Amino acid sequence: MASIDELREASQRRGSLRQTLGAVLWSFFGVRKGRAHDQDMAQLNPVHVVVVGVAAGVFFVVGLVTLVTVITS
């Protein structure tokens, strides 16, 4: 279980939107080097990663539904 100090430190991280988006997209693809993962864990704000991950997931599902609707119509 994470301590309060660890949670505060994690929420103070300031990774860029580009870094966060890149980490999330590589995670969706399923390919990530260990060193890059460790750097992301040290730099990125976990809240930002969750928000970008959920938004990317919604965008992916909406894109698939739209693609299927266009193909089947």
QUINOR-V597014 format. One record per residue. N is the residue number from 1. RES is the residue in one small letter. PHI is phi as a letter, one per 40 degrees, with the letter a starting at -180 (999 if undefined). OMEGA is omega in whole degrees, 0 to 359 (999 if undefined). D_FIRST is the distance of its C-alpha to the first C-alpha in whole Angstrom. Layout:
# QUINOR-V597014
N_RES_PHI_OMEGA_D_FIRST, N_RES_PHI_OMEGA_D_FIRST
This chain:
# QUINOR-V597014
1_m_999_182_0, 2_a_c_178_4, 3_s_c_180_7, 4_i_c_180_10, 5_d_c_179_12, 6_e_c_179_10, 7_l_c_177_10, 8_r_c_181_14, 9_e_c_181_15, 10_a_c_181_14, 11_s_c_179_16, 12_q_c_181_19, 13_r_c_184_19, 14_r_b_173_23, 15_g_c_181_24, 16_s_c_178_27, 17_l_c_179_28, 18_r_c_178_29, 19_q_c_181_26, 20_t_c_180_24, 21_l_c_178_27, 22_g_c_180_28, 23_a_c_181_24, 24_v_c_181_24, 25_l_c_176_27, 26_w_c_178_27, 27_s_c_176_24, 28_f_c_181_26, 29_f_c_176_29, 30_g_g_181_27, 31_v_b_180_28, 32_r_a_176_25, 33_k_c_182_26, 34_g_c_181_23, 35_r_c_178_24, 36_a_c_178_24, 37_h_c_179_21, 38_d_c_177_19, 39_q_c_179_21, 40_d_c_179_20, 41_m_c_181_17, 42_a_c_188_18, 43_q_b_189_20, 44_l_c_177_20, 45_n_c_182_18, 46_p_d_179_16, 47_v_c_179_17, 48_h_c_180_21, 49_v_c_180_20, 50_v_c_181_19, 51_v_c_180_22, 52_v_c_178_24, 53_g_c_178_23, 54_v_c_179_24, 55_a_c_179_27, 56_a_c_178_28, 57_g_c_178_27, 58_v_c_179_30, 59_f_c_179_32, 60_f_c_181_32, 61_v_c_179_33, 62_v_c_178_35, 63_g_c_178_37, 64_l_c_179_37, 65_v_c_179_39, 66_t_c_179_41, 67_l_c_179_42, 68_v_c_179_43, 69_t_c_180_45, 70_v_c_182_47, 71_i_c_184_48, 72_t_c_180_49, 73_s_c_999_51
